[in-house]
Amino acid sequence: MLTVQANALHASLSSETPSDVPADVEAALPSDQESRETLSSLIASLSPSSKPSPLPITLTTITDSNGKPTPDSPIPSHIVLSTSLHAALLHTSEELRTEYPGLERFKVAAQRNLGVFFQAQVKFLAPPAGVVQQYNPKAKTFVAPYTAEDDTLDGPFTYLLSTTTCERLEPTFVINPTLKSLPTNTSTPTMDIIILRPLRDPDVRSATTSDEQQERWKKRAMEVIGHAYKGGGHVDLLYPEEGGETKSEGEGDVVVETFRVGGFEWIPTVSFLHPSLPELTLKDSDHSPSHLVCADGSIHTIPAGGRARVEVARETSGNLFYAWA
């Protein structure tokens, strides 16, 4: 997993070769562009004008039903803190490692988890001296939250992924584009969170069985994820008013809910009453995938009745790292 995180950092932070690279260093560098891109961090560190980029640490504290932190808390991470599909996919892929030792296990894991609805509640935490904000695709800027009531979202969820630095996890997979298109204008570190809630989709809501809802959502999820490979266009998508594919212009509810916060709490719901299919009422312990948390590739489990509290470490804590880019 360290290679995956390093690739995400490189894809997000690497830039063009500085113009003031010393002549003796330049003479020793390869001439082909691919090699230079691979060495971009080293080259930047040798340039007089380059400065390292800060890498804020995200600290996740998992507590049990009595509020007692688990032995591995707080859990530090630099790149990704996720729940829902991203965490479940990695968890399932590890379970499949013996049966499918190659990359095929990730495809199988995705097929098993793409239609899963994760039961939880999210409570956003404002950054110090700041407020919770939500991206508005029509205005192309962050505004006051308009889909969250009292800085809280109720599930079910299918996707939740937070990052502080990396707008892309792969060179072409731009999952959190607002980190670059709308950089924070404060010195206080924040995180951007990408969220998908399937019952916001009118087509999914209109389904009459849970199986039908999941099948409809699988198609929608693939459509939305496809736009992440198109420059991060998924954050601008709107739901159609009468079925069909999503759109990036006109009227409609936002597909992807994007928030800029100081942290959040993920609380697997103790009880979940499905708004359109009451027979799907669940208890917290009935849905273990909702208890999974992924911190830079490592999987952790929230105890029954517990929660995960995720916060960006403040600079005064002395826990920040830097990387040349």
N, C-alpha and C positions, 0 to 999 in steps of 0.2 A: 504493500500500500504506500510505502514511502516514495516509490517511483511515481505512482499516480499523483501524489500530492506535489512532488517536485515538477512534474510535467504541467500541472495546473498553474503553479507559480510562474514557470518559464513562459507558458503561453500567454499569461495575463500581463506579466511585467516586462518581458523582453521588448527592446526597442531598437531603433537603428543605431549603428555604430557611431559613437560620439565623434565630432569633427576634430577634436583636439587630442587624439591619441598620439602619444610620443612616437617620433619617427622610428626609433629602434624597435618599439613594440609593433608598430604597423608592418615593419619589414619582416617580422617573424610570424605574422598572421597568415592563415590560408586565404586565398583569393576568392574561392567559391562562396556564394551567398549562404548555402546551407550550413557549411562549417562555421561561418562567422556568426550565424544565428545561434548555433549550439554553444558558442563561446561568448555570447553577448554579455553575460554577467561578469566573466573574467575581464573582458575588454573594458566594460564600464568601470570596474574597480580600479583600472590603471589610468583612467582618464581624469585629469585635474578638475574638470568641471562637473563630473558626475557625483551625485549624492545617493546614498542608499535609501531605499524605500522602507518605511516602517511596516512591520508586520504585527498588527495587534493580536493579542492572545484572547481567545474566547475560553471562558471558564464555565464548565457545566457541573452543577451540583445536583446529584440525584438523591432524593430523600424517600424514606418509606412512609407508611401510613401514619406514623407518629412524628413525622418531621425530622427523623434522624438521618443524617447523611450516610450514604453507603461508603464502605471502606475505600473505594477508588476515587471518591470525590475530594476536591474538585478535579474535573478532567480537563486538561488543557488541549486546545486545538488551534491551528493557524488558518486552515483552508476552508473546511466544510464542517458544519454542524447540521445534521438533518434528522428527520423522522420519516414516517410514512414510506412511500415507495422506494426512495433512495436507500434508506436504512434496511428495509425488508429485503430488497434485491440483494444487497451485500450479504445479509444474514443467510438467505436461502442459497446463494451461490457457494457459501462455505459449507453448507450442509450437503451440497451436491458435488463437492470437490472429488470425493472418491469415485463416485459413479460417472462423473463427467470431468476428468482431470484437465481438459483444455478449456478454451474460451467459450465453448458451447454451453457451459454451465450458466453463463450470464444470460444467454438467450432463453434458456429454460426457466431461469429464475424470473426473468422479466415476464414471460408468459404466465407464470403462476401468480404474479403480484400486480399486474397492470390493472386488473379490475377490482382490486381489494379496496374497500372503504375503511379508513382508519378512524376509530372513534376516539375523539379527544376534544379538549377545549384549549385554546391558546389565549394567554394573557400577555399583552405587550408591555414592556418596561421602557419608559422614556429615558433618553440619555441624560447625564447630569446637565442641568441648566438648559435642557432642550425639551422637545415634545415628540410624540409619535407622529410620523408622517406617512402618507400613502401616495404612491405614484398615480397620476391621472394621465392616461394615454391620450386624451383629447387635448389637454393643455401642455403635455410633454414636460411636466414638472411635478414636484412633490407638493401635496396640499394636505389639509387636515383629513383624517381618516373619514371615509364615507361608506365603507362596507362593514366597519367594526363599530360596535356599540360599546361605549365605555372602555375602549382599547381592548376589547375581547372578541374573539371569534369562536363560534360553536361549530363542531364538525357535523358530518364526517369530512375528513380530509383525504386526499389521495397523494398530495405532494407538499412537502415543506422542506426547504433547503435555505440555509443562511450562510452568507459569506461576508467577510470584512475587507478582503483585498482582491480576490480573484473573480473577475467577471466571467471567466470561461474555465471549464474543467478540462477541455481539450482545445486544440487550436481552432476548431470550427464550431465547438459547442459553447455558445455564449449564453449561459444560463442566467446571469445577473448583469445585464448590460448597463443598468443605471449606475453601477459603481464607477464606470468610465464616462458615460454620457452626462451624468449629473453628479459629479464628485461632491462630497460633503464639503461645506464651506466653514466648518468648525474644526477646532483643534481637538475636540473630544471624539475619540473613536466611536463609530457606529457600525451597525451591520445592516445589510439589505436582505430581506426575506422574500422568497418566492413561494407563493401558496396557490394550490388548486383545491377547490371544494366542489365535488361533482354535482351536488344538488343545486348549484347555481345555474347549471345547464338546463334550459327549458326542455330540451329533448330527453334528457335523463329523468327529469322530474315527471314527465308525462308517461313514463313506462309503468306498466301495471304489475310487474313482478321484479323481485330483486335480481334474478338472473338476467332479465332484459335490461335493467338499469346498468348492470356491470358490463354487459356486451356493448351497450351504446357508449358507455364511458371509455371502454378500451379504444374504440375508434376515435373518439374525441381526443383522448390522451396522446395517441400517436400523431394526430393532426397538430396538436399544440407543440409537442416536443419537436416535431419537424421544423417548426418556425424558429426554435432555438438554434438550429443549424443554419439559419438564414440571417445571421447577424443579430440574433436576439430579438427578432420581431414578435415573439410570443407575448411580450409584455404589453404590446399595443393592441392585442386582439380583443374583439367584442363579440358577444354572442348574437346570433341572428334572431330576429323577432319571431320568425315562423319556421324554424328548422333549417337544415342545410349547414354549410361550412361557416366557420367564423370569418370575421372581416376586420379590417384595420381602419375603416372609415365609416362615418354615419352614426346612427344611434344604436344603443344596445348596452347591456351590462358588461363590465370587464370580465374577461376570462381568467386572467392571472392577476391575483391580488399581490401587489408588491409594496412592502412596508420598509421604512427606514427607522430603526429603533436602537435603543441601548441594550436590549435583551428581550427575553420572553420566557414564559413558563409554558411547558407542554404538560397537560394534565389528562391522562387517559380517563375517559369519563366513567364514573361509578355506575351510572345508568344512562342508557341511550335510547330515546324514543324516536324512532324513525318518523319524520314528519309526514311521509306519504304512504308508508307501509308499516303500520303499527305492529304487525306480527314480528318485525325484526328487532324488537326491543332487546337490548343486550345488557349484560352486566360487565363491569370492568374486567373481571378475571376471565370472561369468555372470549376475549380477543387479544391474545398475546402479541400479535404483530404491532398493535398500537402502543406497546410498551418498549419498543426498540428505539434506541438513539444511536446515531453514527457520529463519531467524533474523529475526523480525518481517517476514516476507514476502519477504526476499531468500534466494535458493536458492544453496547451496554444495554442492560435491561432495567426498566423502572419496576420496582416491586408493586404488587397489588395495592391500590389505595395511595400510591406515591405520586411523585411528579419530578420533572426535570426543570431546573432553573438555569437559564443560559444568559451570561452577561459578558460584555466586552470589558476586558481588564482596563482600568484607567491607567494613564501614563504614570501617575504618581506612585503606582504600585511597583514600578521598576521591573515589570515583566515583559517589556516590549523587545522585539528582535528586529533586525533590519536585513534587507537583502539588496544586493546590487542588481540593477536591471538596465 
